[in-house]
Amino acid sequence: MTDHSDAISANKARWDEVVDIHLGSDGLEDGYDITGAKAGSNRLTVIEETELGSVDGLDVLHLQCHFGLDTLRLRRMGGRVTGLDFSPKAIAAARSLFAEAGEPGTFVEGDLYDAPRLIDGRGAFDLVFVSWGTICWLPDVAGWARIAAHFLKPGGRLYFCDAHPAGLMIDDRGDQDEMRRGRVTLRYPYFHETAPLELDWPEDYANPDAVVQNTKTFEWSHPISDILNAVIGAGLALEWVHEHDRIAWKLLPIMEKGGHRMFRLPDDFPVRVPLSLSLSARKSG
């Protein structure tokens, strides 16, 4: 197996650093609505709200939970929640967030691929929840799907929602006037490669004025076929796959607000572009 430890370490340094930036983004236009979540808001994005259904009374495992804001929303929807993230600062912030909100929840720090060793819960969860900015940080999507299947009860469900692999190909640093005319260029690969894509990312999506020191990150592309085959190969039965023309962050600079916590291309953009992908899959039994 290829050693990606240096890439993972660089990514962890990045995510450790931006925890404080994200905690401080409350109230900013593209920031995290921490005040609303603490006050009782349980609103996920409009895509998740439409697709997820009730989680009341379910045991929920939130993989790559960051500092636990959506985990808190899932708790407020009635789920018994466990969150996993590789960033120690994010996990500490998640525990603090839940304490301030007066809600019970379990948070585990560690690499996703170590989850079966870190969480005593084989076949213990009704729902594995994965959304927004997740699998691009993972070198092995088949391994990710096996992790999800490992934790699901018979009849349990994986819900996944993230950026569309085709939308992620677009050059996010291209000429904006040309972009508005629909003349986009492709910058990033569609198909998976073992070696990660090395990026220099000085901006932060939640606070564009923030100064980020750990600018170097490493990401992996995963085409739709790899994602679907990973889920199927893990023994899960696909219920549905949906594609959407909206996404949860400002992927391209010309994007506009497009519904609750969503962004979309302008109305006069020449074509509709797939920007996010979601799926639901069940464990047999």
C-alpha positions as CSV (number, residue, x, y, z in Angstrom):
1,M,0.0,0.0,0.0
2,T,1.3,3.5,-0.9
3,D,2.4,5.5,2.1
4,H,0.4,8.8,2.2
5,S,1.3,9.8,5.7
6,D,3.1,13.0,4.7
7,A,0.0,14.1,2.7
8,I,-2.3,13.2,5.6
9,S,-0.2,15.1,8.1
10,A,-0.2,18.2,5.9
11,N,-4.0,18.0,5.6
12,K,-4.4,17.5,9.4
13,A,-2.2,20.6,10.0
14,R,-4.5,22.6,7.7
15,W,-7.7,21.4,9.4
16,D,-6.3,21.9,12.9
17,E,-5.5,25.5,11.9
18,V,-8.8,26.3,10.4
19,V,-10.9,25.1,13.3
20,D,-10.4,28.5,15.1
21,I,-11.1,30.3,11.8
22,H,-14.4,28.4,11.4
23,L,-15.4,29.0,15.0
24,G,-14.8,32.7,14.5
25,S,-16.8,32.8,11.2
26,D,-20.2,32.8,13.0
27,G,-22.3,35.6,11.5
28,L,-20.1,36.0,8.3
29,E,-21.9,35.7,5.0
30,D,-20.3,32.3,4.2
31,G,-19.5,31.3,7.8
32,Y,-20.8,28.7,10.1
33,D,-24.1,29.4,11.9
34,I,-22.9,28.4,15.3
35,T,-25.2,30.7,17.2
36,G,-28.2,29.3,15.4
37,A,-27.2,25.7,16.1
38,K,-26.6,26.4,19.8
39,A,-30.0,28.1,19.9
40,G,-31.7,25.0,18.6
41,S,-31.6,25.1,14.8
42,N,-31.4,21.7,13.3
43,R,-31.4,22.7,9.7
44,L,-29.0,20.9,7.4
45,T,-28.7,22.0,3.8
46,V,-31.8,21.9,1.6
47,I,-30.5,18.8,-0.1
48,E,-30.1,16.9,3.1
49,E,-33.4,18.1,4.5
50,T,-35.1,16.8,1.4
51,E,-33.4,13.4,1.3
52,L,-32.4,12.3,4.7
53,G,-35.7,11.7,6.4
54,S,-36.2,11.3,10.1
55,V,-33.3,10.3,12.3
56,D,-35.3,10.4,15.5
57,G,-34.3,7.6,17.8
58,L,-31.5,6.4,15.5
59,D,-27.9,5.6,16.4
60,V,-26.0,7.9,14.0
61,L,-22.3,7.8,13.1
62,H,-21.0,11.0,11.6
63,L,-17.7,10.4,9.8
64,Q,-15.4,13.3,9.2
65,C,-17.5,15.5,11.4
66,H,-15.2,18.5,11.7
67,F,-16.1,20.5,14.8
68,G,-19.5,18.8,15.1
69,L,-21.9,21.5,13.9
70,D,-23.9,19.1,11.7
71,T,-23.5,16.4,14.3
72,L,-25.3,18.8,16.7
73,R,-28.1,19.3,14.1
74,L,-28.5,15.5,13.8
75,R,-28.7,15.3,17.6
76,R,-31.4,18.0,17.6
77,M,-33.3,15.9,15.1
78,G,-33.4,13.1,17.6
79,G,-30.3,11.0,16.8
80,R,-28.0,9.5,19.3
81,V,-24.7,10.7,17.7
82,T,-21.1,9.7,17.5
83,G,-18.6,11.8,15.5
84,L,-15.2,11.0,14.2
85,D,-12.6,13.3,12.9
86,F,-8.8,13.2,12.4
87,S,-8.2,16.7,13.8
88,P,-7.7,16.8,17.6
89,K,-8.6,20.5,17.6
90,A,-11.9,19.8,15.8
91,I,-12.8,17.0,18.2
92,A,-12.0,19.2,21.2
93,A,-14.2,22.0,19.7
94,A,-17.0,19.5,19.0
95,R,-17.0,18.3,22.6
96,S,-17.1,21.9,23.8
97,L,-19.9,22.7,21.4
98,F,-22.0,19.9,22.7
99,A,-21.3,20.8,26.3
100,E,-22.4,24.4,25.7
101,A,-25.5,23.2,23.9
102,G,-26.3,20.8,26.8
103,E,-26.6,17.8,24.4
104,P,-25.1,14.3,24.8
105,G,-22.8,13.1,22.1
106,T,-19.6,11.0,21.7
107,F,-16.6,12.2,19.8
108,V,-13.6,10.2,18.7
109,E,-10.3,11.5,17.4
110,G,-8.6,9.5,14.7
111,D,-8.0,8.6,11.1
112,L,-11.0,7.3,9.3
113,Y,-9.4,4.0,8.3
114,D,-8.6,3.4,12.0
115,A,-12.3,3.8,13.0
116,P,-13.0,0.1,13.5
117,R,-10.2,0.0,16.1
118,L,-11.2,3.3,17.7
119,I,-15.0,2.9,17.9
120,D,-16.5,-0.1,19.6
121,G,-19.5,-0.3,17.3
122,R,-19.4,-3.0,14.7
123,G,-23.0,-3.3,13.3
124,A,-24.1,-0.8,16.0
125,F,-25.4,2.2,13.9
126,D,-28.7,2.8,12.0
127,L,-27.2,5.6,10.0
128,V,-23.7,6.5,8.8
129,F,-23.8,10.1,7.7
130,V,-21.1,11.6,5.4
131,S,-21.5,15.0,3.9
132,W,-19.6,17.9,2.2
133,G,-15.9,18.0,1.7
134,T,-15.1,14.4,2.8
135,I,-13.9,11.8,0.3
136,C,-11.5,14.2,-1.5
137,W,-9.3,13.9,1.6
138,L,-9.2,10.1,1.4
139,P,-6.9,8.1,-0.8
140,D,-9.0,4.9,-0.8
141,V,-12.7,5.3,-1.4
142,A,-13.3,1.5,-1.4
143,G,-11.8,1.4,2.1
144,W,-14.1,4.3,3.1
145,A,-17.2,2.4,2.0
146,R,-16.1,-0.8,3.8
147,I,-15.7,1.3,7.0
148,A,-19.3,2.6,6.6
149,A,-20.6,-0.9,6.0
150,H,-18.7,-2.2,9.1
151,F,-20.6,0.1,11.4
152,L,-24.1,-0.4,10.0
153,K,-26.7,-2.6,11.6
154,P,-28.5,-5.0,9.2
155,G,-31.0,-2.8,7.5
156,G,-28.9,0.3,8.4
157,R,-28.3,3.1,5.9
158,L,-25.4,5.1,4.5
159,Y,-26.3,8.6,3.5
160,F,-23.6,10.4,1.5
161,C,-23.7,13.9,0.0
162,D,-20.7,15.8,-1.4
163,A,-19.3,17.7,-4.4
164,H,-19.9,16.2,-7.8
165,P,-16.7,14.8,-9.3
166,A,-17.5,16.5,-12.7
167,G,-18.1,19.9,-11.0
168,L,-14.7,19.6,-9.2
169,M,-12.9,19.5,-12.5
170,I,-13.7,23.2,-13.2
171,D,-10.9,25.8,-12.9
172,D,-11.9,27.8,-9.8
173,R,-9.2,30.4,-10.6
174,G,-10.2,31.1,-14.2
175,D,-11.2,34.5,-15.7
176,Q,-14.6,35.4,-14.1
177,D,-16.0,37.2,-17.1
178,E,-15.3,34.2,-19.3
179,M,-16.7,32.0,-16.6
180,R,-20.0,34.0,-16.5
181,R,-20.3,33.4,-20.3
182,G,-20.0,29.7,-19.7
183,R,-16.5,29.5,-21.0
184,V,-15.0,27.4,-18.2
185,T,-11.7,25.5,-18.4
186,L,-10.9,22.3,-16.7
187,R,-8.1,22.3,-14.1
188,Y,-8.4,19.2,-12.0
189,P,-8.5,15.5,-12.8
190,Y,-11.7,13.5,-12.9
191,F,-10.3,10.0,-12.6
192,H,-8.5,8.7,-9.5
193,E,-4.7,8.6,-9.3
194,T,-2.7,7.1,-6.6
195,A,-0.6,10.2,-6.1
196,P,-2.6,13.0,-4.6
197,L,-3.2,16.4,-6.3
198,E,-1.0,18.9,-4.5
199,L,-2.7,22.3,-4.0
200,D,-1.7,25.6,-2.5
201,W,-4.8,27.0,-0.9
202,P,-4.3,30.2,1.0
203,E,-8.0,31.1,1.2
204,D,-10.6,29.7,3.6
205,Y,-14.1,29.1,2.3
206,A,-15.8,30.3,5.6
207,N,-13.8,33.5,6.0
208,P,-12.1,34.9,2.9
209,D,-10.2,37.5,5.0
210,A,-8.5,34.9,7.2
211,V,-4.8,34.4,7.0
212,V,-4.0,30.7,6.7
213,Q,-0.4,29.5,7.4
214,N,-0.8,25.8,6.4
215,T,-1.7,26.5,2.7
216,K,-0.5,23.2,1.2
217,T,-3.1,20.4,1.0
218,F,-3.3,17.1,-0.8
219,E,-6.5,15.7,-2.4
220,W,-7.7,12.7,-4.3
221,S,-10.3,12.6,-7.2
222,H,-12.9,9.9,-7.1
223,P,-15.1,9.5,-10.2
224,I,-18.7,8.5,-9.8
225,S,-18.0,4.9,-11.0
226,D,-15.5,4.5,-8.2
227,I,-17.9,5.9,-5.6
228,L,-20.8,3.7,-6.6
229,N,-18.7,0.6,-7.1
230,A,-17.1,1.1,-3.7
231,V,-20.5,1.2,-2.1
232,I,-21.7,-1.9,-4.0
233,G,-18.4,-3.7,-3.3
234,A,-18.9,-3.1,0.5
235,G,-22.1,-5.1,0.3
236,L,-24.5,-2.2,0.4
237,A,-27.5,-2.0,-1.8
238,L,-28.0,1.3,-3.6
239,E,-31.4,2.8,-3.0
240,W,-30.9,5.9,-5.2
241,V,-28.3,8.3,-6.6
242,H,-29.1,12.0,-7.1
243,E,-27.2,14.8,-8.9
244,H,-27.8,18.5,-8.1
245,D,-27.0,21.9,-9.5
246,R,-26.2,23.3,-6.1
247,I,-23.4,22.8,-3.5
248,A,-22.8,23.8,0.1
249,W,-19.9,26.2,-0.5
250,K,-18.8,28.7,-3.0
251,L,-17.0,26.4,-5.3
252,L,-16.6,29.0,-8.0
253,P,-16.3,32.8,-7.5
254,I,-19.3,33.6,-9.7
255,M,-21.7,31.5,-7.6
256,E,-24.7,33.0,-5.9
257,K,-26.8,32.0,-2.9
258,G,-29.1,29.2,-3.9
259,G,-31.4,28.1,-1.1
260,H,-30.7,27.3,2.5
261,R,-26.9,27.0,3.0
262,M,-26.4,26.4,-0.8
263,F,-24.7,28.0,-3.7
264,R,-25.5,27.8,-7.4
265,L,-24.4,29.2,-10.7
266,P,-26.2,32.4,-11.9
267,D,-29.6,32.1,-13.6
268,D,-28.1,33.4,-16.9
269,F,-25.3,30.7,-16.9
270,P,-25.7,29.0,-20.3
271,V,-26.0,25.4,-19.0
272,R,-26.8,23.5,-15.8
273,V,-23.8,21.9,-14.3
274,P,-23.7,19.0,-11.8
275,L,-22.3,20.4,-8.6
276,S,-23.1,17.8,-6.0
277,L,-23.9,14.2,-5.7
278,S,-25.9,12.2,-3.1
279,L,-26.8,8.6,-2.5
280,S,-28.5,6.3,-0.1
281,A,-27.5,2.7,0.4
282,R,-28.7,-0.1,2.8
283,K,-27.0,-3.0,4.5
284,S,-28.8,-6.2,3.8
285,G,-31.1,-7.6,6.5
